[in-house]
Amino acid sequence: MVYQSFLIKYAEIGTKGKNRYLFEDALIHQIRNALKKVEGKFLASKESGRIYVQAQSSYDYDDVMEALRRVFGIAWICPVLQREDKDYESIKKTVLEYMDEVYPDKDYTFKVESRRADKEYPIHSEQINRDLGEAILQRFPQARVDVHRPDVLLRVEIRKVVNIYSQMIPGPGGMPVGTNGKAMLLLSGGIDSPVAGYMIAKRGVKIDAVYFHAPPYTSERAKQKVVDLAKLVAKYSGPIPLHIVNFTDIQLYLYEKCPHEELTILMRRYMMRIAERLARDTGGLALITGESIGQVASQTVQSLASTNEVCSMPVFRPLIGFDKQEIVDISQKIGTFETSIQPYEDCCTIFVAKHPVIKPNLERIRKSEESVREKLEEMAETAVQSAEMVWCD
């Protein structure tokens, strides 16, 4: 069957009370943006708690499904057969045609679930359920009614138009991107940070990203890997402005002037400072990292406290309680894993001490930093001002 309409169902948006229309409008906006990349012409609109996508030209069904399944805020996608004619006998005829075409194997159990949103319609829901169920049994004797666990749950909605559907394809859930402000993602070439960006975008947060590049110690291919990761996350989050910061001078200066066992912590502190400056310049309200407690030396509780100290913005760490396999599973689900494991090192893996401190003393870290702060502040400002921006879509 070639569907011309899709019913978009949301979940969490339905709890938003008087502000619900704002979230519905944001969801429609994201749907329209997603479908711009699909060949064909589409109309996205809403009507009394329902959002519809209507195809106004020929299209590829799989491409539409792929696009809609990446739009945060969508709980279910329902291919719908719509008809404006509400004549009862015509509805019965259409339902039988639908069941015949969508389910060629008639050996199934089914249940009819109707909803009479148009209260002026003269036939009540219970009667519609009985009449349509009887018509299906008469037309397809192999079919059987099962009101508890049916193979096919046929839904018929009597609204301004009649909606007939039985398939509900899961969407990603969450909230529409842009409904919860903007944050800056510290994006490396690893597995974790792209997943962190995906998870925060799923909560409706618009994502910018920053990558710390260290030429010639990190290659152009390592930089391109991060651009590729940002583009993969952008399939869900929408376009991501990626700020590429040259971090070489800062790293070399720290390497020369500071205790090597503290190098990772001191580098992370300046990464956070620079990321926060970029976030403020671009209207961001928080930072996002892919840190998970205890995963590496810079992610012990003591290390996280040391890096967090330099931030006045909130730092979102959505992976904080995840183990590595849980993170890998999500990265495979969203399609970033294969790119993340490409063997191109980032600046964090190049300048690693042989024996990094895992329980840094905050007073000692401050003291080490104080002796070089003036020069580092100048270098950080230069790094911010000279950052390259790549639009990842």
N, C-alpha and C positions, 0 to 999 in steps of 0.2 A: 504494500500500500504506500502511495506517495502522500505524505502528510504536508498540508499547507500551514498547519498551526501547531504550536507547542505551548503547553501550559507550564509556566515556571512557578514552582512552589518554593516558598521560603519557610524557615523555621524560627530562628531567633528574632528576626525582624518583627514577627507577629507579637512580640512582647513589648513593643516600644510605645504603646499607648498613643497619645496625641501627636507624638513626633514620628510616628510610623511612616507617614508620607515622605519625610525627608530621606529615610533609608530606602524606601521603594524607589524614589526618584534616582537615588545614587545607584541602586542596582540596575535600573533601566539604562542609565548612562554607561555602566560597565558592560552590560550586554551589548549595547550598540557598538562600543569600542571593540569588543571581541569579534563581533560579526563583520566588522569592516575588513577583516583579513580573510573572510570567506567569500568565494565567488558567488554572486547572486545579490538580490535586493531584499531587505528584510525590514519589517516594521515592528518595533518593540513598544508596547503600550500597557496601561493598567486599567483595571475596571473592578471596583468593589472588592478589594483584597485579592485580586487575581492579576498576574502579569502574563501577558501573551507575547509570543514571537510569531509573526506571520510572514511566511515566504511570499514575496510578490513577483518572483521569477523562478526559473529552474535553479536547482542547487544540488550540492552533494550532501546527502544525509549524514555520512560519517564525518565530514568536515564540520558541519554544524554541531554535531554532538561533541566532537573534540573541543571546539571553541567554548561551548556552553559549560562543559564539565571543568573548565578552568576558571570560571567566574565565581569568586567568593561571594557568598550570600545566597547562592542557589542550593536548595536542599534536594529538590527533585525536578527532573525534566520529563514532562509527559507529552509524547506525541498524541495529538488530539484530532479527532474527526469532528469538525464543527458544521452545524447547519442552522440556518436562520428560520427555516420552516418548523414551527412547533406543533404541527398537526400530529396527533397522537399515533395514528396509523402509519404516518410517514416515518415517525421516530422508530417504531417497531421494525419497519422495513430496513431502515438504515442500520439499526443494531444488528440485524441478521446478516446483512451484507458485510458489516465490519467483522463479525465473528467468523464468517465464512472465509474471508480473505486473510485475516491476521492469524487464524488458527486452522491451518489445513488439516491437521490431525485432530479429529473430533473426539478422540478418547481422552477427555479431560473432565475435571470437576470445576464447578464455577459458582459464583455468587454475584448477584446484582445488587449494587449499592447506589441508590439514586438520591439526589439532593434537589429539592424544589426551592431554589433561591428566589425565583419569581413566585411570590405568594398569591398572585392573581391566577396562576395556572390552575385549572379546575381539578386536576387529578393529584392526589396526595402521594407522597413518596412511597409509602407501604404498598399502595395499589400499583404504582409503577413497577416496583420490585417484583411483585407477583406476576403481573402481566408480561413483563419482559422475560422473566424466568420461564414462564409457561411457553412463550413463543420460541425460545431457544430450545427447550426440550422437545417440542413438537417438530421443529425443523431439523434438529440434530439428535436423534435418539440415543447415540452413543454417549452423549454428554450427561453428566450427573451433577446434582446440586450438593454442595458441601458448604455450609454456612460458617464453619469453623476454620478450616485450612484449605481453601479452594486453590486449585492450580491457576485459575483465572478469576481475578476480581474485576468485574466490569463496573465502571463508574459512569453514571449518566447524570449530568448537571443541567437543570433547567434554569437558565439565566436569561440575559438578553438574547443570547443564542443558546443552542443546545450543544454541550460538550460531551463527547463519547470517547472514553479512553480506558485502557487497562494496563498500560505499561508505565512504570515509574522508574526512570533511570537516575541513580544517585548523582547528585552534584557534590562539590567540595565542601559545602556548608560554610560556616563562618559569617563574616560581615562584609558588606561591599567596601572595596578599597576606597579610601578617602573620607570615610565617615568617622575616623578616629585620629585625625591629625597626621603628622609626618615625622619620621625618625631616620637617623643615619645608621646604616649597616656597615660595620667593619668587615669587609669582604676579602677573604684570602683565597688561595687556590685550593683549600682543603675541602673536606667533606662537610664540616660542621656549619660554617657560616652561611652557605646558601640555604641550608635547611632552616636555620634561625630566621633568615629573611622571609622565607616562605611562611613560617608559622606566625610571625608578627603581621605580615600582610594579610593573612587569613582573619585576623582580628580587626581588619578595616583600616590599618595604618598604611599610609603612602610611604614608599621606600625610596630614599636616596642611598648611595653607597660610596665608600671610600676604600681605595686599595693602595697599600704602601709598597712602592716599587723601589728596588735597590740596584740600578744598573751601575757597573757591568756585572755585578754579582748575581743578579737575576736577569734572565734573558727576555727578549721581546716576546718569545713564545710563552713564557710564564705570564706575561702581561696579557697576551691574547687569550690565554686560558681563563683568566679572571673575567675578561670581557664576555667570553662565551658563557661562563657561569651566570653572569648578570643577565644575559639575554634569556637564558633558560628560566631563571626566577621571574623575569619580566613577563613570561607567558601567563603567569598567574597574577602577578602584582600590578601589571601595567608597566609602562615605560619607566626605566630606572636611569637617572643621571649618575654616572659613575665618575667620581673624582679620583684621579690617579696622582698620588703625591710621591715626589722623589724623596726618599728617606735615606739615601746613601750617606750624605754628609753627617746627618745626626747619628746614624749607627756607627760610623767610623770614629766620630768624636767621642761617643760614649765608650767605644771599645778601647780607645787610647787613654781616656782619663778616669774611668771608673773600674771598680773591682769586677772581674769577669763573672764571678758567681752571681752578681746582682744585675748583669747586663740585660737579661730577658725582662726582668721587672721594670727596670728603668726605661727600656724601649717601649714596653707596653704603656707605661705612664705617659710618655710623649705621644704615642699613637692616640691615646684617649683624649689628650689635650687638643691635638690637631683635629681629630674627628669632631670634637665638641665645637671648636671654632667654625668648622665648615657647616656643621648643623645649624648653628646660630645664624650664619650668613645666608642660609637657604630656607630659613623658617622651620627648621626641625625642632622638635620638643624633647627628644630622647635619643639615646644611642642603643644599638643592638649588637650583641656579640654572640658567637657560637660556643661560648665557654660552657664546660660541664665539670662539676666538682671532681677534682682529683685525676682528671684525664691526663694532664701533663703537669710539669713543675710550676708553670705559671697559672695553674688553675686550682691550686689548693685554696682552702678558705683564707689562709693568711696572705697568699699571693693576690687573690681577688680583692681582699680588703685593701692591699697596698695600691693596686691600680685604681680601685674605685675612689680612693681618697681625692684624686685630682679632678673629679667630675662634679659639677654642680647639677647637671642634668640627670634624670633617671637613666639607669642602664638596664635594658631588658635583656635577660638571658633565658630564652625559652627552653633551652636544652639543659638547664642546670642540673636536673635530676635524672637525665637520660644516661643509659650506658651506650657504648659505642655501637652495638648491634642495632639498638632501637633507632639511632641516628642514621645508620647505613640503610635500614629498611625504608625510612622516609625518603632518603636521597634517591634510592632506586625507584620509589613510587613516583617522584616528581621529575625524574629524568636527569638529575645532576651527577649521579654517582660516577658514571663512566668518564665524564670530563674531569671530575675532582681527582680521580686517581691517576691522571696523566702525570708522568714523572718530570714535572717542571717545578723546581723549588721556589718558595717565596722567601721574603726577607727574614721571616721569623725562623726558618729552618737553616738559613745560611749562617747567621751570627748566633750560634748556640754555644754556651759554655759547656765544657766537659762535665762540670759538676755544679749545675745551677742550684741556687738556694731554693728549698721547697717550703721553708717556713721563715720568710723574710721578716726581719725586725724593722718595724715601720720607722722608728727613730733613726736607725742606721741608714735606711734608704733615703730618708730626707736629708741626712748629713751628706751622703754621697752626691746627691742631686744638687744640694745648695752650692757646692764649690764650682759647679759648671752651669748653673741656671742661667746666668746673664747671657752667655754665649748661646746656649741652647734655645732660649727664647727668641733670639734674633734668627737663628736657623729655622725654628719652627714657623716664624712669621714668613720667612722667605719661602718655605715649603708650601704654606697655605696660598700665598699670592701667586706662586708659579704652578699650582696644580692644573693638570690637564683634565678636561671634562669630555667624557665619551657618552653619547646618548645610546642607551641599550634598550631596544624594543623588540 
